[in-house]
Amino acid sequence: MARKDLDKAIKLDNNYAPAYLLRGFLFELTSKFSKAIADYQQSNKLMTRGDIEIYIAMAKRKKRELR
C-alpha cells in the first residue's frame, strides 16, 4: 500500500524528492538495492542538500554483500 501511494505521489509530481527517498527506503527493505539506489539518486538530484549520498553508499554496499 505504501509503495502504491509513493508511486502515485511521484506520478502526480515527479519533482517531489521525499517520495523518491521513502520509496528508496522501501526498496532497500525488500532487498531491491538497484531500485533503491536509483530512487536515492533521484531524490538527491532533486534536493538542495546532499544528505542522500549516505543512503546511496549504504545501499550499494548491501548490494555488493549479496553477491
VENWO-V222748 format. One record per helix or strand of 2 or more residues. SS is the DSSP state (helix for helix, strand for strand). FROM is the first residue (numbers start at 1). LEN is the number of residues. If there is no record, write none. Layout:
# VENWO-V222748
ss=SS from=FROM len=LEN
ss=SS from=FROM len=LEN
This chain:
# VENWO-V222748
ss=helix from=2 len=11
ss=helix from=17 len=13
ss=helix from=33 len=14
ss=helix from=53 len=14
